[in-house]
Amino acid sequence: MKSNLSRFRGYFEQTAKLMIGVPDYDRYVAHMGERHPDKPVMTYQEFLDNRLEARYGAGKAGCC
């Protein structure tokens, strides 16, 4: 059983990651297990690459 301080720390970390644009891998894994148990789960590196490509991939940069 998690203490209130431990739960607060988890929420704080999740919020901080979302504020700076770091996707939540643990939440992704939980979602895949609950909603898509028949599909493979990406590794942490694959997940980060996928999210970076989705955010900054070809055609999404507005600079040049």
PDBQT receptor file of N, H, CA, C and O in Angstrom, charges set to zero:
ATOM      1  N   MET A   1       0.841  -1.182   0.000  1.00  0.00    +0.000 N 
ATOM      2  CA  MET A   1       0.000   0.000   0.000  1.00  0.00    +0.000 C 
ATOM      3  C   MET A   1       0.881   1.237   0.000  1.00  0.00    +0.000 C 
ATOM      4  O   MET A   1       1.774   1.392   0.833  1.00  0.00    +0.000 OA
ATOM      5  N   LYS A   2       0.605   2.113  -0.957  1.00  0.00    +0.000 N 
ATOM      6  H   LYS A   2      -0.120   1.988  -1.634  1.00  0.00    +0.000 HD
ATOM      7  CA  LYS A   2       1.409   3.317  -1.078  1.00  0.00    +0.000 C 
ATOM      8  C   LYS A   2       0.967   4.354  -0.053  1.00  0.00    +0.000 C 
ATOM      9  O   LYS A   2      -0.217   4.506   0.248  1.00  0.00    +0.000 OA
ATOM     10  N   SER A   3       1.949   5.050   0.463  1.00  0.00    +0.000 N 
ATOM     11  H   SER A   3       2.911   4.927   0.219  1.00  0.00    +0.000 HD
ATOM     12  CA  SER A   3       1.619   6.129   1.389  1.00  0.00    +0.000 C 
ATOM     13  C   SER A   3       1.162   7.344   0.586  1.00  0.00    +0.000 C 
ATOM     14  O   SER A   3       1.367   7.418  -0.626  1.00  0.00    +0.000 OA
ATOM     15  N   ASN A   4       0.552   8.274   1.268  1.00  0.00    +0.000 N 
ATOM     16  H   ASN A   4       0.385   8.214   2.252  1.00  0.00    +0.000 HD
ATOM     17  CA  ASN A   4       0.093   9.492   0.597  1.00  0.00    +0.000 C 
ATOM     18  C   ASN A   4       1.254  10.251  -0.014  1.00  0.00    +0.000 C 
ATOM     19  O   ASN A   4       1.123  10.826  -1.094  1.00  0.00    +0.000 OA
ATOM     20  N   LEU A   5       2.404  10.256   0.677  1.00  0.00    +0.000 N 
ATOM     21  H   LEU A   5       2.511   9.789   1.555  1.00  0.00    +0.000 HD
ATOM     22  CA  LEU A   5       3.583  10.961   0.164  1.00  0.00    +0.000 C 
ATOM     23  C   LEU A   5       4.074  10.310  -1.120  1.00  0.00    +0.000 C 
ATOM     24  O   LEU A   5       4.462  11.004  -2.060  1.00  0.00    +0.000 OA
ATOM     25  N   SER A   6       4.060   8.988  -1.166  1.00  0.00    +0.000 N 
ATOM     26  H   SER A   6       3.744   8.424  -0.403  1.00  0.00    +0.000 HD
ATOM     27  CA  SER A   6       4.499   8.265  -2.354  1.00  0.00    +0.000 C 
ATOM     28  C   SER A   6       3.568   8.534  -3.533  1.00  0.00    +0.000 C 
ATOM     29  O   SER A   6       4.025   8.738  -4.657  1.00  0.00    +0.000 OA
ATOM     30  N   ARG A   7       2.283   8.533  -3.276  1.00  0.00    +0.000 N 
ATOM     31  H   ARG A   7       1.912   8.367  -2.363  1.00  0.00    +0.000 HD
ATOM     32  CA  ARG A   7       1.308   8.834  -4.339  1.00  0.00    +0.000 C 
ATOM     33  C   ARG A   7       1.478  10.266  -4.838  1.00  0.00    +0.000 C 
ATOM     34  O   ARG A   7       1.427  10.518  -6.042  1.00  0.00    +0.000 OA
ATOM     35  N   PHE A   8       1.678  11.200  -3.915  1.00  0.00    +0.000 N 
ATOM     36  H   PHE A   8       1.720  10.996  -2.937  1.00  0.00    +0.000 HD
ATOM     37  CA  PHE A   8       1.873  12.593  -4.293  1.00  0.00    +0.000 C 
ATOM     38  C   PHE A   8       3.114  12.727  -5.168  1.00  0.00    +0.000 C 
ATOM     39  O   PHE A   8       3.107  13.454  -6.161  1.00  0.00    +0.000 OA
ATOM     40  N   ARG A   9       4.174  12.024  -4.793  1.00  0.00    +0.000 N 
ATOM     41  H   ARG A   9       4.179  11.433  -3.986  1.00  0.00    +0.000 HD
ATOM     42  CA  ARG A   9       5.410  12.061  -5.581  1.00  0.00    +0.000 C 
ATOM     43  C   ARG A   9       5.146  11.552  -6.996  1.00  0.00    +0.000 C 
ATOM     44  O   ARG A   9       5.635  12.138  -7.962  1.00  0.00    +0.000 OA
ATOM     45  N   GLY A  10       4.381  10.472  -7.128  1.00  0.00    +0.000 N 
ATOM     46  H   GLY A  10       3.985   9.996  -6.343  1.00  0.00    +0.000 HD
ATOM     47  CA  GLY A  10       4.052   9.925  -8.447  1.00  0.00    +0.000 C 
ATOM     48  C   GLY A  10       3.272  10.922  -9.290  1.00  0.00    +0.000 C 
ATOM     49  O   GLY A  10       3.569  11.103 -10.472  1.00  0.00    +0.000 OA
ATOM     50  N   TYR A  11       2.285  11.566  -8.697  1.00  0.00    +0.000 N 
ATOM     51  H   TYR A  11       2.044  11.419  -7.737  1.00  0.00    +0.000 HD
ATOM     52  CA  TYR A  11       1.497  12.565  -9.424  1.00  0.00    +0.000 C 
ATOM     53  C   TYR A  11       2.375  13.749  -9.813  1.00  0.00    +0.000 C 
ATOM     54  O   TYR A  11       2.260  14.278 -10.919  1.00  0.00    +0.000 OA
ATOM     55  N   PHE A  12       3.256  14.165  -8.896  1.00  0.00    +0.000 N 
ATOM     56  H   PHE A  12       3.349  13.735  -7.998  1.00  0.00    +0.000 HD
ATOM     57  CA  PHE A  12       4.139  15.297  -9.185  1.00  0.00    +0.000 C 
ATOM     58  C   PHE A  12       5.066  14.968 -10.346  1.00  0.00    +0.000 C 
ATOM     59  O   PHE A  12       5.247  15.788 -11.246  1.00  0.00    +0.000 OA
ATOM     60  N   GLU A  13       5.654  13.778 -10.335  1.00  0.00    +0.000 N 
ATOM     61  H   GLU A  13       5.507  13.112  -9.604  1.00  0.00    +0.000 HD
ATOM     62  CA  GLU A  13       6.548  13.376 -11.425  1.00  0.00    +0.000 C 
ATOM     63  C   GLU A  13       5.809  13.312 -12.753  1.00  0.00    +0.000 C 
ATOM     64  O   GLU A  13       6.320  13.771 -13.774  1.00  0.00    +0.000 OA
ATOM     65  N   GLN A  14       4.616  12.748 -12.742  1.00  0.00    +0.000 N 
ATOM     66  H   GLN A  14       4.201  12.375 -11.913  1.00  0.00    +0.000 HD
ATOM     67  CA  GLN A  14       3.840  12.645 -13.964  1.00  0.00    +0.000 C 
ATOM     68  C   GLN A  14       3.505  14.030 -14.509  1.00  0.00    +0.000 C 
ATOM     69  O   GLN A  14       3.623  14.278 -15.708  1.00  0.00    +0.000 OA
ATOM     70  N   THR A  15       3.092  14.918 -13.631  1.00  0.00    +0.000 N 
ATOM     71  H   THR A  15       2.995  14.717 -12.657  1.00  0.00    +0.000 HD
ATOM     72  CA  THR A  15       2.747  16.277 -14.054  1.00  0.00    +0.000 C 
ATOM     73  C   THR A  15       3.958  17.010 -14.602  1.00  0.00    +0.000 C 
ATOM     74  O   THR A  15       3.870  17.685 -15.627  1.00  0.00    +0.000 OA
ATOM     75  N   ALA A  16       5.091  16.879 -13.920  1.00  0.00    +0.000 N 
ATOM     76  H   ALA A  16       5.163  16.331 -13.087  1.00  0.00    +0.000 HD
ATOM     77  CA  ALA A  16       6.304  17.546 -14.377  1.00  0.00    +0.000 C 
ATOM     78  C   ALA A  16       6.726  17.028 -15.753  1.00  0.00    +0.000 C 
ATOM     79  O   ALA A  16       7.115  17.812 -16.619  1.00  0.00    +0.000 OA
ATOM     80  N   LYS A  17       6.652  15.713 -15.955  1.00  0.00    +0.000 N 
ATOM     81  H   LYS A  17       6.337  15.076 -15.251  1.00  0.00    +0.000 HD
ATOM     82  CA  LYS A  17       7.022  15.146 -17.263  1.00  0.00    +0.000 C 
ATOM     83  C   LYS A  17       6.098  15.661 -18.355  1.00  0.00    +0.000 C 
ATOM     84  O   LYS A  17       6.560  16.030 -19.436  1.00  0.00    +0.000 OA
ATOM     85  N   LEU A  18       4.813  15.689 -18.087  1.00  0.00    +0.000 N 
ATOM     86  H   LEU A  18       4.439  15.390 -17.209  1.00  0.00    +0.000 HD
ATOM     87  CA  LEU A  18       3.865  16.162 -19.096  1.00  0.00    +0.000 C 
ATOM     88  C   LEU A  18       4.077  17.645 -19.398  1.00  0.00    +0.000 C 
ATOM     89  O   LEU A  18       3.897  18.080 -20.535  1.00  0.00    +0.000 OA
ATOM     90  N   MET A  19       4.460  18.420 -18.382  1.00  0.00    +0.000 N 
ATOM     91  H   MET A  19       4.607  18.067 -17.458  1.00  0.00    +0.000 HD
ATOM     92  CA  MET A  19       4.681  19.854 -18.588  1.00  0.00    +0.000 C 
ATOM     93  C   MET A  19       5.855  20.117 -19.510  1.00  0.00    +0.000 C 
ATOM     94  O   MET A  19       5.846  21.102 -20.248  1.00  0.00    +0.000 OA
ATOM     95  N   ILE A  20       6.876  19.251 -19.484  1.00  0.00    +0.000 N 
ATOM     96  H   ILE A  20       6.884  18.451 -18.884  1.00  0.00    +0.000 HD
ATOM     97  CA  ILE A  20       8.041  19.466 -20.344  1.00  0.00    +0.000 C 
ATOM     98  C   ILE A  20       7.988  18.600 -21.594  1.00  0.00    +0.000 C 
ATOM     99  O   ILE A  20       8.934  18.593 -22.381  1.00  0.00    +0.000 OA
ATOM    100  N   GLY A  21       6.909  17.880 -21.783  1.00  0.00    +0.000 N 
ATOM    101  H   GLY A  21       6.140  17.885 -21.144  1.00  0.00    +0.000 HD
ATOM    102  CA  GLY A  21       6.723  17.131 -23.024  1.00  0.00    +0.000 C 
ATOM    103  C   GLY A  21       7.267  15.728 -23.043  1.00  0.00    +0.000 C 
ATOM    104  O   GLY A  21       7.387  15.137 -24.116  1.00  0.00    +0.000 OA
ATOM    105  N   VAL A  22       7.606  15.164 -21.886  1.00  0.00    +0.000 N 
ATOM    106  H   VAL A  22       7.509  15.644 -21.014  1.00  0.00    +0.000 HD
ATOM    107  CA  VAL A  22       8.093  13.787 -21.817  1.00  0.00    +0.000 C 
ATOM    108  C   VAL A  22       6.885  12.863 -21.663  1.00  0.00    +0.000 C 
ATOM    109  O   VAL A  22       6.142  12.982 -20.689  1.00  0.00    +0.000 OA
ATOM    110  N   PRO A  23       6.681  11.956 -22.599  1.00  0.00    +0.000 N 
ATOM    111  CA  PRO A  23       5.526  11.067 -22.503  1.00  0.00    +0.000 C 
ATOM    112  C   PRO A  23       5.653  10.087 -21.345  1.00  0.00    +0.000 C 
ATOM    113  O   PRO A  23       6.757   9.782 -20.893  1.00  0.00    +0.000 OA
ATOM    114  N   ASP A  24       4.521   9.603 -20.873  1.00  0.00    +0.000 N 
ATOM    115  H   ASP A  24       3.624   9.851 -21.240  1.00  0.00    +0.000 HD
ATOM    116  CA  ASP A  24       4.474   8.711 -19.713  1.00  0.00    +0.000 C 
ATOM    117  C   ASP A  24       4.457   7.255 -20.181  1.00  0.00    +0.000 C 
ATOM    118  O   ASP A  24       3.413   6.731 -20.570  1.00  0.00    +0.000 OA
ATOM    119  N   TYR A  25       5.621   6.611 -20.139  1.00  0.00    +0.000 N 
ATOM    120  H   TYR A  25       6.469   7.037 -19.823  1.00  0.00    +0.000 HD
ATOM    121  CA  TYR A  25       5.743   5.227 -20.610  1.00  0.00    +0.000 C 
ATOM    122  C   TYR A  25       4.948   4.257 -19.742  1.00  0.00    +0.000 C 
ATOM    123  O   TYR A  25       4.307   3.347 -20.267  1.00  0.00    +0.000 OA
ATOM    124  N   ASP A  26       4.978   4.433 -18.449  1.00  0.00    +0.000 N 
ATOM    125  H   ASP A  26       5.498   5.173 -18.022  1.00  0.00    +0.000 HD
ATOM    126  CA  ASP A  26       4.242   3.529 -17.553  1.00  0.00    +0.000 C 
ATOM    127  C   ASP A  26       2.746   3.559 -17.849  1.00  0.00    +0.000 C 
ATOM    128  O   ASP A  26       2.075   2.527 -17.823  1.00  0.00    +0.000 OA
ATOM    129  N   ARG A  27       2.247   4.724 -18.123  1.00  0.00    +0.000 N 
ATOM    130  H   ARG A  27       2.792   5.562 -18.144  1.00  0.00    +0.000 HD
ATOM    131  CA  ARG A  27       0.831   4.845 -18.451  1.00  0.00    +0.000 C 
ATOM    132  C   ARG A  27       0.518   4.172 -19.792  1.00  0.00    +0.000 C 
ATOM    133  O   ARG A  27      -0.528   3.542 -19.950  1.00  0.00    +0.000 OA
ATOM    134  N   TYR A  28       1.433   4.311 -20.747  1.00  0.00    +0.000 N 
ATOM    135  H   TYR A  28       2.283   4.822 -20.618  1.00  0.00    +0.000 HD
ATOM    136  CA  TYR A  28       1.276   3.668 -22.048  1.00  0.00    +0.000 C 
ATOM    137  C   TYR A  28       1.228   2.152 -21.889  1.00  0.00    +0.000 C 
ATOM    138  O   TYR A  28       0.370   1.490 -22.473  1.00  0.00    +0.000 OA
ATOM    139  N   VAL A  29       2.153   1.601 -21.096  1.00  0.00    +0.000 N 
ATOM    140  H   VAL A  29       2.850   2.138 -20.621  1.00  0.00    +0.000 HD
ATOM    141  CA  VAL A  29       2.194   0.152 -20.880  1.00  0.00    +0.000 C 
ATOM    142  C   VAL A  29       0.906  -0.322 -20.212  1.00  0.00    +0.000 C 
ATOM    143  O   VAL A  29       0.356  -1.356 -20.592  1.00  0.00    +0.000 OA
ATOM    144  N   ALA A  30       0.427   0.417 -19.233  1.00  0.00    +0.000 N 
ATOM    145  H   ALA A  30       0.874   1.257 -18.925  1.00  0.00    +0.000 HD
ATOM    146  CA  ALA A  30      -0.824   0.044 -18.563  1.00  0.00    +0.000 C 
ATOM    147  C   ALA A  30      -1.995   0.082 -19.538  1.00  0.00    +0.000 C 
ATOM    148  O   ALA A  30      -2.851  -0.802 -19.527  1.00  0.00    +0.000 OA
ATOM    149  N   HIS A  31      -2.026   1.108 -20.379  1.00  0.00    +0.000 N 
ATOM    150  H   HIS A  31      -1.331   1.827 -20.389  1.00  0.00    +0.000 HD
ATOM    151  CA  HIS A  31      -3.093   1.234 -21.374  1.00  0.00    +0.000 C 
ATOM    152  C   HIS A  31      -3.070   0.063 -22.350  1.00  0.00    +0.000 C 
ATOM    153  O   HIS A  31      -4.113  -0.516 -22.654  1.00  0.00    +0.000 OA
ATOM    154  N   MET A  32      -1.893  -0.281 -22.837  1.00  0.00    +0.000 N 
ATOM    155  H   MET A  32      -1.046   0.190 -22.590  1.00  0.00    +0.000 HD
ATOM    156  CA  MET A  32      -1.778  -1.389 -23.798  1.00  0.00    +0.000 C 
ATOM    157  C   MET A  32      -2.211  -2.702 -23.163  1.00  0.00    +0.000 C 
ATOM    158  O   MET A  32      -2.851  -3.528 -23.814  1.00  0.00    +0.000 OA
ATOM    159  N   GLY A  33      -1.868  -2.897 -21.902  1.00  0.00    +0.000 N 
ATOM    160  H   GLY A  33      -1.348  -2.225 -21.373  1.00  0.00    +0.000 HD
ATOM    161  CA  GLY A  33      -2.253  -4.127 -21.219  1.00  0.00    +0.000 C 
ATOM    162  C   GLY A  33      -3.753  -4.236 -21.010  1.00  0.00    +0.000 C 
ATOM    163  O   GLY A  33      -4.323  -5.324 -21.088  1.00  0.00    +0.000 OA
ATOM    164  N   GLU A  34      -4.386  -3.104 -20.745  1.00  0.00    +0.000 N 
ATOM    165  H   GLU A  34      -3.923  -2.220 -20.682  1.00  0.00    +0.000 HD
ATOM    166  CA  GLU A  34      -5.832  -3.094 -20.483  1.00  0.00    +0.000 C 
ATOM    167  C   GLU A  34      -6.654  -3.103 -21.768  1.00  0.00    +0.000 C 
ATOM    168  O   GLU A  34      -7.629  -3.848 -21.874  1.00  0.00    +0.000 OA
ATOM    169  N   ARG A  35      -6.270  -2.286 -22.738  1.00  0.00    +0.000 N 
ATOM    170  H   ARG A  35      -5.479  -1.681 -22.651  1.00  0.00    +0.000 HD
ATOM    171  CA  ARG A  35      -7.093  -2.073 -23.934  1.00  0.00    +0.000 C 
ATOM    172  C   ARG A  35      -6.652  -2.867 -25.161  1.00  0.00    +0.000 C 
ATOM    173  O   ARG A  35      -7.473  -3.183 -26.022  1.00  0.00    +0.000 OA
ATOM    174  N   HIS A  36      -5.373  -3.188 -25.246  1.00  0.00    +0.000 N 
ATOM    175  H   HIS A  36      -4.706  -2.931 -24.546  1.00  0.00    +0.000 HD
ATOM    176  CA  HIS A  36      -4.843  -3.861 -26.429  1.00  0.00    +0.000 C 
ATOM    177  C   HIS A  36      -3.918  -5.007 -26.023  1.00  0.00    +0.000 C 
ATOM    178  O   HIS A  36      -2.750  -5.017 -26.413  1.00  0.00    +0.000 OA
ATOM    179  N   PRO A  37      -4.414  -5.964 -25.255  1.00  0.00    +0.000 N 
ATOM    180  CA  PRO A  37      -3.532  -7.032 -24.771  1.00  0.00    +0.000 C 
ATOM    181  C   PRO A  37      -2.981  -7.933 -25.878  1.00  0.00    +0.000 C 
ATOM    182  O   PRO A  37      -1.993  -8.635 -25.664  1.00  0.00    +0.000 OA
ATOM    183  N   ASP A  38      -3.608  -7.921 -27.056  1.00  0.00    +0.000 N 
ATOM    184  H   ASP A  38      -4.411  -7.351 -27.230  1.00  0.00    +0.000 HD
ATOM    185  CA  ASP A  38      -3.154  -8.766 -28.156  1.00  0.00    +0.000 C 
ATOM    186  C   ASP A  38      -2.049  -8.116 -28.983  1.00  0.00    +0.000 C 
ATOM    187  O   ASP A  38      -1.447  -8.780 -29.827  1.00  0.00    +0.000 OA
ATOM    188  N   LYS A  39      -1.770  -6.842 -28.763  1.00  0.00    +0.000 N 
ATOM    189  H   LYS A  39      -2.259  -6.302 -28.077  1.00  0.00    +0.000 HD
ATOM    190  CA  LYS A  39      -0.755  -6.127 -29.549  1.00  0.00    +0.000 C 
ATOM    191  C   LYS A  39       0.547  -6.028 -28.757  1.00  0.00    +0.000 C 
ATOM    192  O   LYS A  39       0.532  -5.948 -27.529  1.00  0.00    +0.000 OA
ATOM    193  N   PRO A  40       1.690  -6.033 -29.484  1.00  0.00    +0.000 N 
ATOM    194  CA  PRO A  40       2.973  -5.931 -28.777  1.00  0.00    +0.000 C 
ATOM    195  C   PRO A  40       3.175  -4.545 -28.165  1.00  0.00    +0.000 C 
ATOM    196  O   PRO A  40       2.703  -3.542 -28.702  1.00  0.00    +0.000 OA
ATOM    197  N   VAL A  41       3.870  -4.506 -27.056  1.00  0.00    +0.000 N 
ATOM    198  H   VAL A  41       4.252  -5.320 -26.620  1.00  0.00    +0.000 HD
ATOM    199  CA  VAL A  41       4.167  -3.248 -26.365  1.00  0.00    +0.000 C 
ATOM    200  C   VAL A  41       5.559  -2.796 -26.781  1.00  0.00    +0.000 C 
ATOM    201  O   VAL A  41       6.509  -3.577 -26.747  1.00  0.00    +0.000 OA
ATOM    202  N   MET A  42       5.675  -1.534 -27.174  1.00  0.00    +0.000 N 
ATOM    203  H   MET A  42       4.903  -0.899 -27.202  1.00  0.00    +0.000 HD
ATOM    204  CA  MET A  42       6.973  -0.987 -27.577  1.00  0.00    +0.000 C 
ATOM    205  C   MET A  42       7.904  -0.913 -26.372  1.00  0.00    +0.000 C 
ATOM    206  O   MET A  42       7.471  -0.750 -25.231  1.00  0.00    +0.000 OA
ATOM    207  N   THR A  43       9.195  -1.038 -26.663  1.00  0.00    +0.000 N 
ATOM    208  H   THR A  43       9.547  -1.170 -27.589  1.00  0.00    +0.000 HD
ATOM    209  CA  THR A  43      10.173  -0.831 -25.600  1.00  0.00    +0.000 C 
ATOM    210  C   THR A  43      10.195   0.657 -25.256  1.00  0.00    +0.000 C 
ATOM    211  O   THR A  43       9.607   1.471 -25.969  1.00  0.00    +0.000 OA
ATOM    212  N   TYR A  44      10.868   1.009 -24.172  1.00  0.00    +0.000 N 
ATOM    213  H   TYR A  44      11.346   0.348 -23.593  1.00  0.00    +0.000 HD
ATOM    214  CA  TYR A  44      10.925   2.413 -23.773  1.00  0.00    +0.000 C 
ATOM    215  C   TYR A  44      11.556   3.262 -24.872  1.00  0.00    +0.000 C 
ATOM    216  O   TYR A  44      11.076   4.355 -25.171  1.00  0.00    +0.000 OA
ATOM    217  N   GLN A  45      12.640   2.753 -25.475  1.00  0.00    +0.000 N 
ATOM    218  H   GLN A  45      13.030   1.865 -25.232  1.00  0.00    +0.000 HD
ATOM    219  CA  GLN A  45      13.308   3.514 -26.541  1.00  0.00    +0.000 C 
ATOM    220  C   GLN A  45      12.412   3.644 -27.764  1.00  0.00    +0.000 C 
ATOM    221  O   GLN A  45      12.340   4.718 -28.362  1.00  0.00    +0.000 OA
ATOM    222  N   GLU A  46      11.728   2.566 -28.148  1.00  0.00    +0.000 N 
ATOM    223  H   GLU A  46      11.787   1.694 -27.662  1.00  0.00    +0.000 HD
ATOM    224  CA  GLU A  46      10.805   2.623 -29.284  1.00  0.00    +0.000 C 
ATOM    225  C   GLU A  46       9.683   3.623 -29.009  1.00  0.00    +0.000 C 
ATOM    226  O   GLU A  46       9.275   4.374 -29.894  1.00  0.00    +0.000 OA
ATOM    227  N   PHE A  47       9.195   3.621 -27.773  1.00  0.00    +0.000 N 
ATOM    228  H   PHE A  47       9.527   3.011 -27.054  1.00  0.00    +0.000 HD
ATOM    229  CA  PHE A  47       8.122   4.543 -27.388  1.00  0.00    +0.000 C 
ATOM    230  C   PHE A  47       8.580   5.997 -27.496  1.00  0.00    +0.000 C 
ATOM    231  O   PHE A  47       7.862   6.841 -28.032  1.00  0.00    +0.000 OA
ATOM    232  N   LEU A  48       9.779   6.287 -26.984  1.00  0.00    +0.000 N 
ATOM    233  H   LEU A  48      10.363   5.601 -26.549  1.00  0.00    +0.000 HD
ATOM    234  CA  LEU A  48      10.293   7.654 -27.069  1.00  0.00    +0.000 C 
ATOM    235  C   LEU A  48      10.512   8.076 -28.514  1.00  0.00    +0.000 C 
ATOM    236  O   LEU A  48      10.167   9.195 -28.895  1.00  0.00    +0.000 OA
ATOM    237  N   ASP A  49      11.094   7.173 -29.333  1.00  0.00    +0.000 N 
ATOM    238  H   ASP A  49      11.374   6.264 -29.024  1.00  0.00    +0.000 HD
ATOM    239  CA  ASP A  49      11.300   7.489 -30.751  1.00  0.00    +0.000 C 
ATOM    240  C   ASP A  49       9.973   7.758 -31.444  1.00  0.00    +0.000 C 
ATOM    241  O   ASP A  49       9.860   8.692 -32.238  1.00  0.00    +0.000 OA
ATOM    242  N   ASN A  50       8.976   6.946 -31.146  1.00  0.00    +0.000 N 
ATOM    243  H   ASN A  50       9.068   6.188 -30.501  1.00  0.00    +0.000 HD
ATOM    244  CA  ASN A  50       7.653   7.115 -31.735  1.00  0.00    +0.000 C 
ATOM    245  C   ASN A  50       7.041   8.457 -31.367  1.00  0.00    +0.000 C 
ATOM    246  O   ASN A  50       6.487   9.146 -32.224  1.00  0.00    +0.000 OA
ATOM    247  N   ARG A  51       7.139   8.828 -30.102  1.00  0.00    +0.000 N 
ATOM    248  H   ARG A  51       7.589   8.268 -29.406  1.00  0.00    +0.000 HD
ATOM    249  CA  ARG A  51       6.559  10.095 -29.655  1.00  0.00    +0.000 C 
ATOM    250  C   ARG A  51       7.300  11.294 -30.232  1.00  0.00    +0.000 C 
ATOM    251  O   ARG A  51       6.685  12.299 -30.586  1.00  0.00    +0.000 OA
ATOM    252  N   LEU A  52       8.656  11.183 -30.329  1.00  0.00    +0.000 N 
ATOM    253  H   LEU A  52       9.156  10.366 -30.041  1.00  0.00    +0.000 HD
ATOM    254  CA  LEU A  52       9.429  12.275 -30.921  1.00  0.00    +0.000 C 
ATOM    255  C   LEU A  52       9.098  12.430 -32.398  1.00  0.00    +0.000 C 
ATOM    256  O   LEU A  52       8.983  13.549 -32.897  1.00  0.00    +0.000 OA
ATOM    257  N   GLU A  53       8.943  11.309 -33.098  1.00  0.00    +0.000 N 
ATOM    258  H   GLU A  53       9.036  10.400 -32.692  1.00  0.00    +0.000 HD
ATOM    259  CA  GLU A  53       8.585  11.359 -34.514  1.00  0.00    +0.000 C 
ATOM    260  C   GLU A  53       7.192  11.974 -34.688  1.00  0.00    +0.000 C 
ATOM    261  O   GLU A  53       6.964  12.767 -35.602  1.00  0.00    +0.000 OA
ATOM    262  N   ALA A  54       6.278  11.604 -33.810  1.00  0.00    +0.000 N 
ATOM    263  H   ALA A  54       6.463  10.960 -33.068  1.00  0.00    +0.000 HD
ATOM    264  CA  ALA A  54       4.926  12.150 -33.892  1.00  0.00    +0.000 C 
ATOM    265  C   ALA A  54       4.917  13.654 -33.649  1.00  0.00    +0.000 C 
ATOM    266  O   ALA A  54       4.131  14.382 -34.256  1.00  0.00    +0.000 OA
ATOM    267  N   ARG A  55       5.788  14.116 -32.765  1.00  0.00    +0.000 N 
ATOM    268  H   ARG A  55       6.427  13.525 -32.272  1.00  0.00    +0.000 HD
ATOM    269  CA  ARG A  55       5.803  15.536 -32.434  1.00  0.00    +0.000 C 
ATOM    270  C   ARG A  55       6.655  16.366 -33.381  1.00  0.00    +0.000 C 
ATOM    271  O   ARG A  55       6.249  17.443 -33.816  1.00  0.00    +0.000 OA
ATOM    272  N   TYR A  56       7.873  15.842 -33.703  1.00  0.00    +0.000 N 
ATOM    273  H   TYR A  56       8.203  14.967 -33.349  1.00  0.00    +0.000 HD
ATOM    274  CA  TYR A  56       8.808  16.636 -34.494  1.00  0.00    +0.000 C 
ATOM    275  C   TYR A  56       9.157  16.000 -35.830  1.00  0.00    +0.000 C 
ATOM    276  O   TYR A  56      10.121  16.423 -36.469  1.00  0.00    +0.000 OA
ATOM    277  N   GLY A  57       8.414  15.007 -36.269  1.00  0.00    +0.000 N 
ATOM    278  H   GLY A  57       7.632  14.663 -35.750  1.00  0.00    +0.000 HD
ATOM    279  CA  GLY A  57       8.743  14.272 -37.491  1.00  0.00    +0.000 C 
ATOM    280  C   GLY A  57       8.670  15.127 -38.737  1.00  0.00    +0.000 C 
ATOM    281  O   GLY A  57       8.393  16.325 -38.680  1.00  0.00    +0.000 OA
ATOM    282  N   ALA A  58       8.928  14.479 -39.875  1.00  0.00    +0.000 N 
ATOM    283  H   ALA A  58       9.153  13.506 -39.921  1.00  0.00    +0.000 HD
ATOM    284  CA  ALA A  58       8.956  15.160 -41.164  1.00  0.00    +0.000 C 
ATOM    285  C   ALA A  58       7.646  15.905 -41.402  1.00  0.00    +0.000 C 
ATOM    286  O   ALA A  58       6.559  15.379 -41.165  1.00  0.00    +0.000 OA
ATOM    287  N   GLY A  59       7.773  17.122 -41.869  1.00  0.00    +0.000 N 
ATOM    288  H   GLY A  59       8.656  17.550 -42.062  1.00  0.00    +0.000 HD
ATOM    289  CA  GLY A  59       6.601  17.918 -42.197  1.00  0.00    +0.000 C 
ATOM    290  C   GLY A  59       5.994  18.631 -41.012  1.00  0.00    +0.000 C 
ATOM    291  O   GLY A  59       5.017  19.363 -41.173  1.00  0.00    +0.000 OA
ATOM    292  N   LYS A  60       6.544  18.442 -39.819  1.00  0.00    +0.000 N 
ATOM    293  H   LYS A  60       7.338  17.847 -39.688  1.00  0.00    +0.000 HD
ATOM    294  CA  LYS A  60       5.956  19.084 -38.647  1.00  0.00    +0.000 C 
ATOM    295  C   LYS A  60       6.755  20.293 -38.176  1.00  0.00    +0.000 C 
ATOM    296  O   LYS A  60       6.243  21.136 -37.438  1.00  0.00    +0.000 OA
ATOM    297  N   ALA A  61       8.015  20.373 -38.607  1.00  0.00    +0.000 N 
ATOM    298  H   ALA A  61       8.431  19.689 -39.206  1.00  0.00    +0.000 HD
ATOM    299  CA  ALA A  61       8.818  21.520 -38.187  1.00  0.00    +0.000 C 
ATOM    300  C   ALA A  61       8.390  22.738 -38.992  1.00  0.00    +0.000 C 
ATOM    301  O   ALA A  61       8.171  22.638 -40.199  1.00  0.00    +0.000 OA
ATOM    302  N   GLY A  62       8.274  23.846 -38.356  1.00  0.00    +0.000 N 
ATOM    303  H   GLY A  62       8.453  23.927 -37.376  1.00  0.00    +0.000 HD
ATOM    304  CA  GLY A  62       7.813  25.037 -39.048  1.00  0.00    +0.000 C 
ATOM    305  C   GLY A  62       8.914  26.000 -39.401  1.00  0.00    +0.000 C 
ATOM    306  O   GLY A  62       8.633  27.112 -39.849  1.00  0.00    +0.000 OA
ATOM    307  N   CYS A  63      10.143  25.619 -39.219  1.00  0.00    +0.000 N 
ATOM    308  H   CYS A  63      10.372  24.716 -38.856  1.00  0.00    +0.000 HD
ATOM    309  CA  CYS A  63      11.255  26.530 -39.416  1.00  0.00    +0.000 C 
ATOM    310  C   CYS A  63      11.640  26.689 -40.885  1.00  0.00    +0.000 C 
ATOM    311  O   CYS A  63      11.520  27.785 -41.433  1.00  0.00    +0.000 OA
ATOM    312  N   CYS A  64      12.094  25.634 -41.525  1.00  0.00    +0.000 N 
ATOM    313  H   CYS A  64      12.192  24.744 -41.080  1.00  0.00    +0.000 HD
ATOM    314  CA  CYS A  64      12.678  25.756 -42.878  1.00  0.00    +0.000 C 
ATOM    315  C   CYS A  64      11.934  24.968 -43.930  1.00  0.00    +0.000 C 
ATOM    316  O   CYS A  64      12.319  24.985 -45.100  1.00  0.00    +0.000 OA
TER     317      CYS A  64
